[in-house]
Amino acid sequence: MADELYESLNELLPVASVVHIALGAMALVLVHRSSEREWNERFAGIIISWMMVMLGIQYVFSTLIDYRIEQLGTESVSVFFTYESIFYSWMTYGQSAMESAFYASISILPLIYPYPLIQKKNAVKVCTLFVLTAALVLIPIDIFTEFSFRGVKNMFIWTGFIVWTPVYLRFLFGEILYGEEEARAISSVTALLMLGAYGQTYIFWLQNITGLSSVYFSRWVVEDFVAQTFLSSSLSMVQLALVGTTFLVIFMGESWRAMSRGFNTLNAVVSLVFVTGVLWYLLTIVNYGDAESCVLTACQAWDENFVDWYVFTFQVARFLGVPLIFMFILLNYNMVDTAADGSKMITRIMVLLLLLVATSSLIEMIQIILPIPEMITSALFAAGVVVFIGWEERIMDQIITETSSAAESVKELVGTAEIRIQDGEFRFFSMSMTAMICYALLIAILFDSMGIHTR
């Protein structure tokens, strides 16, 4: 039973790694070809694309770690191959390094889009320098300190809470109270960006506000023997409060919009996250003893239903929800020019990949719970492939028909500086991200070869 639970926990990791890297690479090609877009739209598209690539590489390391852990206890594994040897290895270092690179990248996105706080001609250069400096410092320090300052590292993602929340409220009020119809695109894309960046943590919003999530942090510290400093633990608690509070802001804002302007897809997604958070809170209370067992006595295995719920909520939100939301933003908010030469074919591949992966992953999840024969699920997947191929053009047209430009709306409502960014600066940013990824991987390999944490 334990093996089955562990397998279900990691079912989506290999798929997620391939999907994120593939979508990020294709999105990069599309954004670099979209030379007629506003500078901050184009720059935001490049940042999102690189974030996807970094997440994909991080999930590759997670897949390797999970595979090694699965092999523990088998006859083919050396007696010297233990969980500790996995934890202090190039795989874990690589995972941490890519996470740090991702945090450094996402920290500048709220400063650029949808409202550009940095309105200078050298905005791309400044952001590039900041990301490289942050990664240069974060990556080695996080590994060298044995991940004991993760709460401090997480502060880099706070810019989204601090910047996007007031931007969302400003244009939500403008839309509903003052009839600024152009504000709809800005507030909507801001809410989507927050859901894409923090959606997997928003499903725990009620636990975070009440402080119940701290029991999971305690178990994680014991299971992974990762000591956290007082500063790191305190900042983690602040982040939990930010997660819960900002989601409530979005939920109340979208409820207000639904009552004033009618119900839409974004309202449905936010409502689904709200209900999921309430259910997670109740389920945590029921399984509180299992969560607390690591601290009090010995770690007890999670209940099978609890694991299934975790897979269907957190993992689906993290591995499928994030790429779906980010790709939707890229295609629907004028970041890419799908009509450019060669771009339409890449866009079709992206859309098909998302639809097919989402379908196959959901079928896998259903098969974990229900005893459905593989022949039936294979037939369902084949039927889905036929439908998607037959309706591919109509599905793609439906997704990208009603595009809107948040950057144009910002310029019309509040005004922004006229800035022209050369194509070479965007290419320089992409080259810098490539160098940062190589640096992260090199640090992971060097630290492992030096045996810096050898006991």
TIDOMAR-78898 format. One record per atom (N, C-alpha, C): z, x, y; residue in three letters. Coordinates in steps of 0.05 Angstrom, whole numbers, plus 5000, padded with zeros to 4 digits. Each point is the difference from the previous one (the first is absolute). Layout:
ZXYALA;...
% end
This chain:
500050174976MET;500049835024MET;500050175025MET;501650225000ALA;500150185023ALA;497250125007ALA;498650074979ASP;497350125004ASP;498149795012ASP;500249754991GLU;498349795011GLU;500749955030GLU;502650015007LEU;500749955027LEU;499050235018LEU;500350254990TYR;499150225015TYR;496950005004TYR;498649924979GLU;497149985002GLU;499249805021GLU;501349765000SER;499349805020SER;500650085028SER;502150175003LEU;500750095027LEU;497850175012LEU;498550144984ASN;498050195010ASN;497149924994ASN;499649754995GLU;497449904992GLU;497950045021GLU;500749975025LEU;498150005022LEU;499550275013LEU;501750204993LEU;499950265014LEU;497250134997LEU;499050044976PRO;497450134998PRO;497849865015PRO;500049734998VAL;497949855014VAL;500350035030VAL;502549995009ALA;500550025029ALA;499150275011ALA;500450214985SER;499250275010SER;497050015004SER;498549904980VAL;497050015002VAL;499149825023VAL;501149765002VAL;499149815020VAL;500550105028VAL;502450115005HIS;500650095027HIS;498250235008HIS;499650194982ILE;498350235007ILE;497149915005ILE;499049834982ALA;497249915002ALA;499649845026ALA;501849815005LEU;499749845024LEU;500450165025LEU;501950195000GLY;500450165023GLY;497650185006GLY;498850114980ALA;497650175003ALA;497649845011ALA;499649774988MET;497749835010MET;500549905028MET;502549935006ALA;500649915027ALA;499650225021ALA;500650254992LEU;499550235018LEU;497150025007LEU;498349974980VAL;497150025005VAL;499149785019VAL;501049764996LEU;499249775017LEU;501050045029LEU;502550095003VAL;501150035027VAL;498650225015VAL;499450224987HIS;498750225014HIS;497149935008HIS;498949804987ARG;497349915007ARG;500149795023ARG;502349905006SER;500249785020SER;500550125027SER;497950125011SER;500350155025SER;500249825025SER;499249744997GLU;500049825023GLU;502649855004GLU;502050054984ARG;502549865002ARG;501850135022ARG;502049845009GLU;501950115019GLU;501550244988GLU;500750195016TRP;501150254990TRP;502649954983TRP;501749825009ASN;502549964985ASN;499649844975ASN;497949824999GLU;499349864976GLU;499050204979GLU;498350185009ARG;498850194981ARG;502250204991ARG;501750095018PHE;502150194992PHE;502049864981PHE;500749755005ALA;501849864983ALA;498849974972ALA;497449954999GLY;498649984974GLY;500150264984GLY;499750225015ILE;500150264987ILE;502850064989ILE;502149935016ILE;502750044992ILE;500749844975ILE;499249745000ILE;500549834977ILE;498650104975ILE;497650105004SER;498550104977SER;501450244988SER;500950195017TRP;501450234989TRP;502749934988TRP;501349795011MET;502549914988MET;499549904972MET;497849864996MET;499349904973MET;499650234981MET;498650215009VAL;499550234983VAL;502650144993VAL;501850035019MET;502550134995MET;501749844981MET;500149745003LEU;501449834981LEU;498850034972LEU;497450014998GLY;498750034974GLY;500850264986GLY;500050225015ILE;500850264988ILE;503049994993ILE;501649885016GLN;502949974993GLN;500349854974GLN;498449794996TYR;500249844976TYR;499050154976TYR;498150195004VAL;499250184978VAL;502350164990VAL;501650115018PHE;502450154992PHE;502049824986PHE;500349765011SER;501949814987SER;499149934972SER;497449974996THR;498949954973THR;500650234981THR;499650245009LEU;500650244984LEU;503050014993LEU;501749945019ILE;502950014995ILE;500749794979ILE;499049765003ASP;500649794981ASP;499050064972ASP;497750134999TYR;498950084974TYR;501950204986TYR;500950205016ARG;501850204989ARG;502649884991ARG;501149815015ILE;502549874993ILE;499749844974ILE;497649874998GLU;499549854975GLU;500050184976GLU;499250255004GLN;499850184977GLN;502750124992GLN;502049975017LEU;502650104993LEU;501149884974LEU;501050164983GLY;501049904975GLY;498049994977GLY;497450065006THR;498150004979THR;499950284987THR;499050024976GLU;500050254986GLU;498250215012GLU;498049915016SER;498150195011SER;501150145025SER;502449925010VAL;501050115024VAL;502150224994VAL;499950225014SER;501950224996SER;502849915007SER;502050134986VAL;502849935006VAL;500850085028VAL;498550185012PHE;500650085027PHE;498849825021PHE;498549804991PHE;498749815018PHE;501849765004PHE;501449995023THR;502049805005THR;499349855026THR;501649795006TYR;499649855025TYR;500450185024TYR;501950184997GLU;500650195023GLU;497650185005GLU;498750094978SER;497750175003SER;497749865013SER;499849734996ILE;498049845013ILE;500649965029ILE;502649955006PHE;500849955027PHE;499550255018PHE;500650234989TYR;499650255015TYR;497450134990TYR;497849875006SER;497350104991SER;498049955022SER;497650114996TRP;497949975020TRP;499149715003TRP;500549834979MET;499249725002MET;501749855020MET;502750044997THR;501849875019THR;499750115028THR;499750265002TYR;499550135026TYR;497549895013TYR;497949974984GLY;497549905010GLY;500249715009GLY;501449844985GLN;500549725008GLN;501549995027GLN;502150165002SER;501550015025SER;498450105023SER;498350214995ALA;498450125022ALA;498049795010ALA;498749854982MET;498149805009MET;501349775014MET;502549934992GLU;501549805014GLU;500650095029GLU;500850255003SER;500550115027SER;497449995017SER;497850084988ALA;497450005015ALA;499349715008ALA;500649814982PHE;499449725007PHE;501849915023PHE;502550075000TYR;501849925021TYR;499250125027TYR;499150254999ALA;499150135025ALA;497549865011ALA;498349904983SER;497549865008SER;500649725011SER;501649854986ILE;500549735008ILE;501649985026ILE;501450215007SER;501650005024SER;498449975026SER;497450094999ILE;498449995025ILE;498449745001ILE;499749864978LEU;498349755001LEU;500949805020LEU;502749935002PRO;500849805019PRO;499650095029PRO;499850265005LEU;499550105027LEU;497149975009LEU;498249944981ILE;497249995005ILE;498849724998ILE;501149844982TYR;498749744995TYR;502149794993TYR;499849755009PRO;497749895015PRO;500150065030PRO;502550055011TYR;500250075028TYR;500550305002TYR;498150155013PRO;500350295001PRO;502050095021PRO;502450094990LEU;502050105019LEU;499150275011LEU;498450154985ILE;498950255009ILE;497249955010ILE;499650005026GLN;497449945012GLN;499150255016GLN;499550214985LYS;499150255012LYS;497550104985LYS;498450165013LYS;497650114988LYS;500650184976LYS;502450125001ASN;500750184978ASN;501849864979ASN;499949744998ALA;501749854982ALA;499750084972ALA;497650044990VAL;499550084972VAL;501150284995VAL;499650185019LYS;501050274997LYS;503150014999LYS;501249845017VAL;503049995001VAL;501149894974VAL;498749784990CYS;500949884975CYS;499650194976CYS;497850145001THR;499450194978THR;502150225000THR;500750105023LEU;502050225002LEU;502749904991LEU;500749755007PHE;502649894992PHE;500249974970PHE;497949884988VAL;500049964971VAL;500250264985VAL;498550205008LEU;500050264987LEU;502850135003LEU;501149995023THR;502750125005THR;502149864983THR;499949735000ALA;502049854985ALA;499850064970ALA;497650014990ALA;499650074971ALA;500850284994ALA;499450185018LEU;500750294996LEU;503050034997LEU;501549845014VAL;503050014999VAL;501149834977VAL;499049764998LEU;501249814981LEU;499650084971LEU;497650094992ILE;499350044972ILE;501850214988ILE;500350245011PRO;501750204987PRO;503049945002PRO;500949885022ILE;502849945003ILE;500949794981ILE;498449794996ASP;500749794981ASP;500350114972ASP;498250174991ILE;500250124973ILE;502350204999ILE;500350175020PHE;502050214999PHE;502849884999PHE;500549775014THR;502649885001THR;500549804977THR;498250004980GLU;500249834977GLU;500049705007GLU;498449935020PHE;499649725008PHE;502549875010PHE;501950155010SER;502649895009SER;499949895028SER;497850035014PHE;499749905027PHE;497849795002PHE;499749844980ARG;497849805000ARG;500449795021ARG;502549935006GLY;500449815022GLY;499150115027GLY;500250265004VAL;499150135024VAL;496950005000VAL;498850064978LYS;497150014998LYS;498849725005LYS;501449804991ASN;499049725003ASN;499849925029ASN;501450145018MET;499949935028MET;497250015011MET;498250154987PHE;497350025010PHE;498549734998PHE;500949834983ILE;498649744998ILE;501349795018ILE;502050085014TRP;501449815018TRP;498249935024TRP;498050165007THR;498449945023THR;498749734997THR;499349924976GLY;498949734995GLY;501949785008GLY;502550034991PHE;502049805007PHE;500449985031PHE;500150245012ILE;500750015029ILE;497649925018ILE;497650064992VAL;497749955017VAL;498649734992VAL;499549964975TRP;498449774992TRP;501549745005TRP;502749994997THR;501549755003THR;499749895029THR;500550165021PRO;499649895027PRO;497149945006PRO;498150154989VAL;497149945004VAL;499449734987VAL;501049954976TYR;499649744987TYR;501149775017TYR;502450035010LEU;501349795015LEU;498549955027LEU;499250225013ARG;498649975026ARG;497549834997ARG;498450054980PHE;497549864998PHE;500349734985PHE;502149974984LEU;500649744989LEU;500849815022LEU;501750095018PHE;500749835023PHE;497649945018PHE;498350205003GLY;497649965016GLY;498249794989GLY;499850004973GLU;498249804987GLU;501149725001GLU;502649974994ILE;501149734998ILE;501049895026ILE;501350165017LEU;501149905025LEU;498050005023LEU;498250205001TYR;498350025023TYR;497049964993TYR;499549924975GLY;497249934993GLY;498150235000GLY;500950244995GLU;498250234999GLU;498850014972GLU;497749884997GLU;498849984973GLU;499350284989GLU;499350195017GLU;499450274991GLU;502450144987GLU;502449905007ALA;502550134990ALA;500349954970ALA;498649804989ARG;500349934972ARG;499350244982ARG;497850135007ALA;499150234983ALA;502150235001ALA;501250045023ILE;501950225003ILE;502649954985ILE;501149765003SER;502549944986SER;499649994970SER;497749894991SER;499449984972SER;499750274987SER;498450185012VAL;499650264988VAL;502650175001VAL;501749955020THR;502650145001THR;501749914976THR;500149744995ALA;501649904978ALA;498950114973ALA;497350014998LEU;498850114976LEU;500650294996LEU;500050155022LEU;500650294998LEU;502950044990LEU;501849835010MET;502850034991MET;500349924971MET;498549794992LEU;500149924972LEU;498850224982LEU;497850135009GLY;498850214985GLY;501850254997GLY;501350075023ALA;501750245000ALA;502749964987ALA;501149755002TYR;502749964991TYR;500349764981TYR;497749894991GLY;500149764984GLY;501750024974GLY;499950244987GLN;501550034975GLN;503050015005GLN;500850065024THR;502949995007THR;500749735012THR;498149875012TYR;500649735012TYR;500849804979TYR;499250034975ILE;500849814980ILE;502950014993ILE;501450215011PHE;502950034997PHE;501449935026PHE;498849855018TRP;501049975027TRP;502949885000TRP;500649804983LEU;502649885001LEU;502150194988LEU;499450154980GLN;501850204990GLN;500650225021GLN;497950075015ASN;500350215020ASN;501949915023ASN;499649755008ILE;501749905022ILE;502949984992ILE;500449904976THR;502849974990THR;501350254989THR;498450214997GLY;501050264990GLY;500150014970GLY;499049804986LEU;500150004971LEU;498250214988LEU;498050095015SER;498250204989SER;501350274995SER;502350045013SER;501450264997SER;500750064970SER;500349794984VAL;500750044972VAL;497850144985VAL;497549945008TYR;497750144988TYR;499950295008TYR;500650065025PHE;500150275009PHE;502150164985PHE;502349884995SER;502150134985SER;499150074972SER;498649814987ARG;499150054973ARG;497850215000ARG;498350005019TRP;497950205002TRP;501150285003TRP;502150025016VAL;501350265005VAL;501150114973VAL;501349824985VAL;501250094974VAL;497950064980VAL;497949834997GLU;498050044980GLU;498350255005GLU;499450055025ASP;498350235006ASP;501650245010ASP;502649984999PHE;501850225009PHE;499050125026PHE;499449835020VAL;499150095026VAL;502249945020VAL;501550205007ALA;502249975019ALA;498949955028ALA;501149805014GLN;499249945027GLN;502250075020GLN;499250125022THR;502050075020THR;500949755015THR;502250035014PHE;501149775015PHE;498049905021PHE;498750195013LEU;498049935020LEU;497749844987LEU;499050104978SER;497849874986SER;500749724991SER;502449974988SER;500949744991SER;500349805024SER;501150105022SER;500449835023SER;497349905011SER;498050185002LEU;497449935010LEU;498649814981LEU;500550034974SER;498849814980SER;501049725005SER;502649975006MET;501149745006MET;498849885025MET;499550175021VAL;498749905024VAL;497249904994VAL;498650154982GLN;497349914993GLN;500049744986GLN;502049954982LEU;500249744987LEU;500249785020LEU;501750045020ALA;500349805021ALA;497449955015ALA;498550225006LEU;497549975014LEU;498049854983LEU;499950054974VAL;498149864982VAL;500649705001VAL;502549934996GLY;500749714999GLY;499549865027GLY;500850135021THR;499749885027THR;497149965008THR;498450214997THR;497249985008THR;498549794983THR;500749984975PHE;498649794984PHE;500849735010PHE;502549955006LEU;500849745011LEU;498649945026LEU;499550205016VAL;498449965025VAL;497249904993VAL;498750134980ILE;497349924992ILE;500149724988ILE;502049944983PHE;500149744987PHE;500449775021PHE;501850045018MET;500549805021MET;497649975018MET;498750235006GLY;497649995017GLY;497749854987GLY;499650054974GLU;497849864986GLU;500749714995GLU;502549944996SER;500849724997SER;499549855026SER;500650125023TRP;499549895026TRP;497049965004TRP;498450194992ARG;497149985003ARG;499049784982ARG;501149984975ALA;499049794982ALA;500649725011ALA;502349965012MET;500749745012MET;498349945025MET;499250215014SER;498549965025SER;497049994996SER;499050174982ARG;497150034997ARG;499049934973ARG;501749944981GLY;499149934973GLY;500550234980GLY;500049924975PHE;500750194979PHE;497550164993PHE;500350274995ASN;497750174992ASN;500950194978ASN;498250184992THR;500550184978THR;502350195006THR;500250105024LEU;502150185008LEU;502749874998LEU;500249745008ASN;502549854998ASN;500849984970ASN;498049954983ALA;500549974971ALA;501150264988ALA;498850235008VAL;501050264990VAL;502850065008VAL;500649955026VAL;502750055011VAL;502049824986VAL;499349744996SER;501749824987SER;500650084971SER;497950104986LEU;500450104973LEU;501950234999LEU;499850185019VAL;501950235001VAL;502849905006VAL;500349805017PHE;502649895006PHE;501349894975PHE;498649834985VAL;501149884976VAL;500650214979VAL;498350204998THR;500450224981THR;502650155006THR;500550045026GLY;502550135009GLY;502549854992GLY;499949735003VAL;502349834993VAL;500450024970VAL;497949994984LEU;500350014971LEU;501050274991LEU;499250215014TRP;501050274993TRP;503050025006TRP;500849875021TYR;502950015007TYR;501649864978TYR;499149774991LEU;501449854979LEU;499950164973LEU;497850124994LEU;499750154975LEU;501850255001LEU;500350125023THR;501850235002THR;502949934995THR;500849775010ILE;502749914996ILE;500549964970ILE;498049884986VAL;500349954971VAL;500250274985VAL;498450205008ASN;499950254986ASN;501650225014ASN;501949915016TYR;501650205016TYR;501550194982TYR;501049904978GLY;501550174981GLY;498450224989GLY;497449944993ASP;498350214989ASP;499450215022ASP;499549915024ALA;499450195022ALA;502450185006ALA;502449884999GLU;502450155007GLU;501150174977GLU;499049964976SER;501050144976SER;499950305003SER;497850105012CYS;499750295002CYS;502350135016CYS;501049865019VAL;502150115018VAL;502749984986VAL;500449784986LEU;502749944989LEU;500450134972LEU;498149974983THR;500350104972THR;497550164992THR;498449884982ALA;497550124991ALA;497749815007ALA;497750115006CYS;497749835008CYS;499149824978CYS;499949745006GLN;499149804981GLN;497049945006GLN;498549954979ALA;497249945003ALA;499649735014ALA;497949985015TRP;499449755014TRP;499149794980TRP;500649755007ASP;499149784984ASP;496949985000ASP;498849924978GLU;497149994998GLU;498849815021GLU;501249775005ASN;499049825021ASN;500150125028ASN;502150165004PHE;500350145026PHE;497750205004PHE;499450144979VAL;497850205002VAL;497349855005VAL;499549784986ASP;497649855004ASP;499849905029ASP;502249915011TRP;500049905028TRP;499450245019TRP;501150234994TYR;499550245016TYR;497150075000TYR;498749984977VAL;497250074997VAL;498349805016VAL;500649744998PHE;498449805012PHE;500449985030PHE;502150125011THR;500549985029THR;499650285013THR;501850184994PHE;499950265014PHE;497550164993PHE;499350024975GLN;497750174992GLN;497449875009GLN;499849734997VAL;497549875009VAL;499750035030VAL;502249975015ALA;500050035029ALA;499250295008ALA;501150194985ARG;499650285008ARG;497250104991ARG;499249944976PHE;497650124989PHE;497549845004PHE;500349735004LEU;497749835005LEU;500049885028LEU;502349925009GLY;500249885027GLY;499350195022GLY;501050244999VAL;499450205021VAL;497150065004VAL;498550074978PRO;497150055004PRO;498549755009PRO;500849774990LEU;498649755008LEU;500349955030LEU;502550035010ILE;500549955028ILE;498650215018ILE;500250254993PHE;498750215017PHE;497049974999PHE;498849944977MET;497149975000MET;499249755015MET;501649794999PHE;499449765016PHE;500050065030PHE;502050175008ILE;500150075028ILE;497550165008ILE;499350194983LEU;497650175007LEU;497549835002LEU;499649814982LEU;497649845000LEU;499949775020LEU;502349895007ASN;500149765016ASN;500750055030ASN;500950245006TYR;500850065028TYR;498350225012TYR;497550004994ASN;498050155014ASN;500350304999ASN;501450104979MET;500450294998MET;497650144988MET;498549854984VAL;497650124987VAL;497649845006VAL;497750145001ASP;497449875005ASP;498649964974ASP;500349774988THR;498949944974THR;496949985001THR;498949985024ALA;497149985002ALA;498650275003ALA;501550225002ALA;498850265003ALA;498550084974ALA;498350205003ASP;498450094977ASP;501850094977ASP;499649884977GLY;501550084976GLY;502849884999GLY;500949885022SER;502849905000SER;500349754984SER;498049835000LYS;500249754986LYS;500550034970LYS;498650204988MET;500350054972MET;502950094994MET;501050185017ILE;502850104996ILE;502049775003ILE;499549835019THR;501749775004THR;500149814976THR;497749964989ARG;499849834976ARG;501650124976ARG;499750274997ILE;501550134979ILE;503049975005ILE;500950035025MET;502849985006MET;501149724993MET;498549805009VAL;500849724995VAL;500149944970VAL;498050084985LEU;499949964972LEU;502350144986LEU;500550255008LEU;502250164988LEU;502649865004LEU;500549905024LEU;502549865006LEU;500349754982LEU;497949844999LEU;500149754985LEU;500450054970LEU;498550194989LEU;500250064972LEU;502750124992LEU;500950185016VAL;502650134994VAL;502349795002VAL;499949845021ALA;502049795003ALA;500049814976ALA;497649924991THR;499849824977THR;501150134974THR;499150254995SER;500850134975SER;503050055000SER;501150085023SER;502950065002SER;501749754996SER;499149785012LEU;501549754996LEU;499949904971LEU;497750044987ILE;499749934972ILE;501950174983ILE;500250265007GLU;501950184985GLU;502849915004GLU;500749925024MET;502749905006MET;500749754984MET;498049824998ILE;500549754985ILE;500350074970ILE;498550204991GLN;500250074972GLN;502750134993GLN;501350125019ILE;502750114996ILE;502049794992ILE;499749775013ILE;502049784997ILE;499249814978ILE;497449925001LEU;499149794980LEU;498650144977LEU;500649914975PRO;498750124977PRO;497149914996PRO;498350085020ILE;497249934998ILE;498450224986ILE;498449934980PRO;498450214986PRO;498250155020PRO;499550264994GLU;498450165018GLU;497149905001GLU;499149874979MET;497249905000MET;499749785022MET;502149845003ILE;499949795020ILE;500050115028ILE;501850205005THR;500250125026THR;497450155006THR;498850134980SER;497550145005SER;497849815007SER;500049764987ALA;498049805006ALA;500449905029ALA;502549965008LEU;500649915027LEU;499050205021LEU;500550264994PHE;499150215018PHE;497050015002PHE;498749974977ALA;497050005000ALA;498949775016ALA;501349774997ALA;499149765016ALA;500450065030ALA;502350135007GLY;500450065028GLY;497950195010GLY;499250204984VAL;498050195008VAL;497349865006VAL;499349814982VAL;497549855003VAL;500149845026VAL;502249875005VAL;500349845024VAL;499850175025VAL;501350235000PHE;500050175024PHE;497350125005PHE;498650084979ILE;497350115004ILE;498149785010ILE;500249764988GLY;498249785009GLY;500549915028GLY;502650005008TRP;500749905027TRP;500750235019TRP;499250244992GLU;500950245016GLU;499249985029GLU;497549945006GLU;499149995027GLU;501349785016GLU;500449774988ARG;501349785014ARG;503050075005ARG;501350134981ILE;502850075004ILE;500250215022ILE;498250195001MET;500150215021MET;499549885027MET;498049825002ASP;499449875025ASP;502349845010ASP;501449874981GLN;502349835007GLN;502350185011GLN;500350244989ILE;502250175008ILE;499550125028ILE;497550075006ILE;499550145025ILE;498449845021ILE;499849734995THR;498449845019THR;501449985027THR;502549925001GLU;501449955025GLU;501650245008GLU;498650225007THR;501450245009THR;500949965029THR;502250135008SER;501049995027SER;501050285008SER;499950065025SER;500850265010SER;502649985015SER;502150104989ALA;502650005013ALA;499950195025ALA;498550224997ALA;499850195023ALA;498649875024ALA;497949844995GLU;498749865022GLU;501849795012GLU;501649874984SER;501949805010SER;502150135017SER;501150234992VAL;502050145016VAL;498850085027VAL;497550104999LYS;498750095025LYS;499649765019LYS;499449774989GLU;499549775017GLU;502549885011GLU;502250004984LEU;502549875009LEU;501850185017LEU;500350254993VAL;501950175015VAL;498650245012VAL;497650074991GLY;498650225010GLY;500950274988GLY;498150164994THR;500650274990THR;498050205013THR;500850254999ALA;498350215013ALA;497450044984ALA;497950055015GLU;497450064987GLU;500050284990GLU;499950034974ILE;500150274988ILE;497750034981ILE;498850235001ARG;497850074982ARG;500950244983ARG;500049964974ILE;500850214981ILE;497550104985ILE;499650265000GLN;497750114987GLN;500349984969GLN;497849974986ASP;500049994971ASP;501350244987ASP;499750235013GLY;501150254990GLY;503049994998GLY;501349855018GLU;503049984999GLU;500949844976GLU;498549794994PHE;500749844976PHE;499550174974PHE;497950155000ARG;499550184977ARG;502250214998ARG;500950105023PHE;502150205000PHE;502649884988PHE;500649755006PHE;502349874989PHE;499849984970PHE;497749924990SER;499649984971SER;500250274987SER;498950215012MET;500350264988MET;502950095000MET;501549925021SER;502850075001SER;501649864979SER;499349754994MET;501349864978MET;499450124973MET;497550104997THR;499450144975THR;501650254997THR;500350155022ALA;501650255000ALA;503049934994ALA;500949785011MET;502849924996MET;500549934971MET;498249864987ILE;500349944972ILE;499950254983ILE;498250195006CYS;500050254986CYS;502650165003CYS;501049995025TYR;502650135005TYR;502249884984TYR;500149734998ALA;502149864985ALA;499850084971ALA;497650004988LEU;499750074972LEU;500850294995LEU;499250185019LEU;500650284997LEU;503150055001LEU;501449865018ILE;502950035001ILE;501349914974ILE;499049784989ALA;501149904975ALA;499750204977ALA;497650124998ILE;499550194979ILE;501750265004ILE;500150095025LEU;501550255006LEU;503049964994LEU;501149785009PHE;502949954996PHE;500649994970PHE;498249884985ASP;500449984971ASP;499750284987ASP;498150155008SER;499650274988SER;502350195007SER;501249965023MET;502350175008MET;502549914987MET;500049774987GLY;502549904987GLY;502349975020GLY;499349885022ILE;502049985022ILE;502549844993ILE;499749814982HIS;502349844992HIS;500850054971HIS;499350234990THR;500850064972THR;503050024997THR;501049854981ARG;502949994996ARG;500950234982ARG;
% end
